[in-house]
Amino acid sequence: METILFIAHTEIDGTLAKSALDALSAATATSASLAAGLVVGLIGENTQSAANQIALCGASKFLAVNGADFSQARYASDAAASEALAKAAGATIIIAPATSRANRALPGVAQRLGGRADTHAAGLGVTDGKLSVTRWYYRQRMEAVVQRTTRPWIILVEAGSQPTWLGAAGTAVVETVAVVLPDSSKRTTVTGIRSPAADAQTIRPDADLLFVTGAGWTKKQADGQTHVKEAEEIIVGFLKKTRASLGSSKSLVDLGGEGEAVLPFLTHLNQVGQTGATPRHPKGLSTCCHGEEPHTVGWRFINERRAISLDPNCGWARGKADVLYVADAFAVMKKVNEMA
Ligand SMILES: Cc1cc2nc3c(=O)[nH]c(=O)nc-3n(C[C@H](O)[C@H](O)[C@H](O)COP(=O)(O)OP(=O)(O)OC[C@H]3O[C@@H](n4cnc5c(N)ncnc54)[C@H](O)[C@@H]3O)c2cc1C
């Protein structure tokens, strides 16, 4: 019989992030479908509140590696803690969130345990008592279904690909797994975290809405002039009000390199499409963008799509959007901002 171990690290405030709760729902569903035991393994400075947060997830045991040495991301300590948890649990399947921290450490743990690891898993399913993992290749254009006989099998689950575990909190009895780190495993220390101010951080994977800007925002408008400053005010105003995530077409983010008037808050990290990102949001609104295939392929995981373009024959009109408003995005978004 399989034993499933859910591994997660705590956040700075001692709780589990949404990405961990997404992976937990995959672990609980897989344990139910395989009739397999479920063990929780937590890593952090003090994991009790995280364990309490998921106390009612159905796990038979809560294991933890605690201590200041395990509070921050570091390959050596994360790998040692995960290896100890896997051994203590007797795990055959290990499910963890695909955070940068886990993605870095867990493939190495698979190597130490003689197992295998699959990263970027977007789906888990059980057929005829066999677990399959789905993941995308080649810029999200080919989907592979993977089954493995090698154990332990480590599966890193993409954030947002699973429903978030929403169970109630309780009180968990946590068993500590002792890990003593040699000095050679403590050479790396995190001295601080630098991140953009909240308003400058326009990529928000957890947002309900993806707001996409296209090159039309910087093109000459009906009066023969460009209105880049006004475009900036409208877009930034909308993002401030809605906390939507900001995406862009390639043409618009490329303009900076071509010396044209640009929207300063856009970088290639915002680019959606074949050579950009494939974000996951329940809804998407495209503005001043033509909706060509190399762009819209990045919309694959956006469930409900709307677009505003002046061109009634644009790509959005050809089946790429659920709703196309043939309208001036400056006028529409100004009105939307007034109403928001
Ligand atoms: C190999 C390859 C990879 C590529 N990868 C990507 C990728 O990853 N991502 C990507 O985005 N592109 C990619 N492209 C480029 C892609 O094919 C398009 O050129 C690009 O997406 C077009 O961007 P756009 O729609 O913003 O600009 P344009 O094609 O210039 O369209 C601007 C649109 O704005 C509209 N408009 C103008 N003013 C207004 C207004 N006031 N109100 C409403 N609408 C208005 C116009 O009607 C027009 O439809 C790739 C191309 C290739 C060949």
The ligand as an SDF file (V2000), in Angstrom:
LIG
                    3D

 53 58  0  0  0  0  0  0  0  0999 V2000
    7.7480   32.8930  -32.8530 C   0  0  0  0  0  0  0  0  0  0  0  0
    6.8740   33.9780  -32.3240 C   0  0  0  0  0  0  0  0  0  0  0  0
    6.6390   34.0470  -30.9660 C   0  0  0  0  0  0  0  0  0  0  0  0
    5.8100   35.0540  -30.4620 C   0  0  0  0  0  0  0  0  0  0  0  0
    5.5570   35.0810  -29.1090 N   0  0  0  0  0  0  0  0  0  0  0  0
    4.6970   35.9950  -28.6250 C   0  0  0  0  0  0  0  0  0  0  0  0
    4.3540   36.0240  -27.2430 C   0  0  0  0  0  0  0  0  0  0  0  0
    4.8540   35.2340  -26.4300 O   0  0  0  0  0  0  0  0  0  0  0  0
    3.4800   36.9580  -26.8180 N   0  0  0  0  0  0  0  0  0  0  0  0
    2.9050   37.8820  -27.6570 C   0  0  0  0  0  0  0  0  0  0  0  0
    2.1270   38.7200  -27.2220 O   0  0  0  0  0  0  0  0  0  0  0  0
    3.2380   37.8930  -28.9600 N   0  0  0  0  0  0  0  0  0  0  0  0
    4.1170   36.9780  -29.4600 C   0  0  0  0  0  0  0  0  0  0  0  0
    4.4470   37.0290  -30.7870 N   0  0  0  0  0  0  0  0  0  0  0  0
    4.0000   38.2050  -31.5780 C   0  0  0  0  0  0  0  0  0  0  0  0
    2.5420   38.1220  -31.9870 C   0  0  0  0  0  0  0  0  0  0  0  0
    2.4490   37.3620  -33.1820 O   0  0  0  0  0  0  0  0  0  0  0  0
    1.9590   39.5210  -32.2280 C   0  0  0  0  0  0  0  0  0  0  0  0
    2.8090   40.2320  -33.0990 O   0  0  0  0  0  0  0  0  0  0  0  0
    1.7770   40.3680  -30.9880 C   0  0  0  0  0  0  0  0  0  0  0  0
    1.1590   39.6400  -29.9570 O   0  0  0  0  0  0  0  0  0  0  0  0
    0.8800   41.5740  -31.3690 C   0  0  0  0  0  0  0  0  0  0  0  0
    0.7800   42.4240  -30.2620 O   0  0  0  0  0  0  0  0  0  0  0  0
   -0.4080   43.4950  -30.1630 P   0  0  0  0  0  0  0  0  0  0  0  0
   -1.7030   42.8140  -30.4000 O   0  0  0  0  0  0  0  0  0  0  0  0
   -0.2150   44.1870  -28.8400 O   0  0  0  0  0  0  0  0  0  0  0  0
   -0.0600   44.5760  -31.2690 O   0  0  0  0  0  0  0  0  0  0  0  0
   -0.7320   44.8950  -32.7190 P   0  0  0  0  0  0  0  0  0  0  0  0
   -0.7170   43.6710  -33.5740 O   0  0  0  0  0  0  0  0  0  0  0  0
   -0.0330   46.1010  -33.1560 O   0  0  0  0  0  0  0  0  0  0  0  0
   -2.2420   45.1690  -32.3540 O   0  0  0  0  0  0  0  0  0  0  0  0
   -2.6770   46.3310  -31.6740 C   0  0  0  0  0  0  0  0  0  0  0  0
   -4.1780   46.2450  -31.5660 C   0  0  0  0  0  0  0  0  0  0  0  0
   -4.6250   47.3430  -30.7900 O   0  0  0  0  0  0  0  0  0  0  0  0
   -5.8880   47.7490  -31.3060 C   0  0  0  0  0  0  0  0  0  0  0  0
   -6.1240   49.1510  -30.8540 N   0  0  0  0  0  0  0  0  0  0  0  0
   -5.4330   50.2580  -31.1470 C   0  0  0  0  0  0  0  0  0  0  0  0
   -5.9740   51.3140  -30.4970 N   0  0  0  0  0  0  0  0  0  0  0  0
   -7.0090   50.8550  -29.8030 C   0  0  0  0  0  0  0  0  0  0  0  0
   -7.9820   51.4510  -28.9380 C   0  0  0  0  0  0  0  0  0  0  0  0
   -7.9870   52.7590  -28.6790 N   0  0  0  0  0  0  0  0  0  0  0  0
   -8.9110   50.6670  -28.3870 N   0  0  0  0  0  0  0  0  0  0  0  0
   -8.9580   49.3320  -28.6360 C   0  0  0  0  0  0  0  0  0  0  0  0
   -8.0880   48.7030  -29.4400 N   0  0  0  0  0  0  0  0  0  0  0  0
   -7.1200   49.4620  -30.0180 C   0  0  0  0  0  0  0  0  0  0  0  0
   -5.7470   47.5740  -32.8210 C   0  0  0  0  0  0  0  0  0  0  0  0
   -7.0250   47.4520  -33.4030 O   0  0  0  0  0  0  0  0  0  0  0  0
   -4.9400   46.2920  -32.8790 C   0  0  0  0  0  0  0  0  0  0  0  0
   -5.8280   45.1730  -32.9520 O   0  0  0  0  0  0  0  0  0  0  0  0
    5.2530   36.0270  -31.3110 C   0  0  0  0  0  0  0  0  0  0  0  0
    5.5140   35.9590  -32.6850 C   0  0  0  0  0  0  0  0  0  0  0  0
    6.3030   34.9510  -33.1740 C   0  0  0  0  0  0  0  0  0  0  0  0
    6.5670   34.9150  -34.6720 C   0  0  0  0  0  0  0  0  0  0  0  0
  1  2  1  0
  2  3  1  0
  2 52  2  0
  3  4  2  0
  4  5  1  0
  4 50  1  0
  5  6  2  0
  6  7  1  0
  6 13  1  0
  7  8  2  0
  7  9  1  0
  9 10  1  0
 10 11  2  0
 10 12  1  0
 12 13  2  0
 13 14  1  0
 14 15  1  0
 14 50  1  0
 15 16  1  0
 16 17  1  0
 16 18  1  0
 18 19  1  0
 18 20  1  0
 20 21  1  0
 20 22  1  0
 22 23  1  0
 23 24  1  0
 24 25  2  0
 24 26  1  0
 24 27  1  0
 27 28  1  0
 28 29  2  0
 28 30  1  0
 28 31  1  0
 31 32  1  0
 32 33  1  0
 33 34  1  0
 33 48  1  0
 34 35  1  0
 35 36  1  0
 35 46  1  0
 36 37  1  0
 36 45  1  0
 37 38  2  0
 38 39  1  0
 39 40  1  0
 39 45  2  0
 40 41  1  0
 40 42  2  0
 42 43  1  0
 43 44  2  0
 44 45  1  0
 46 47  1  0
 46 48  1  0
 48 49  1  0
 50 51  2  0
 51 52  1  0
 52 53  1  0
M  END
$$$$
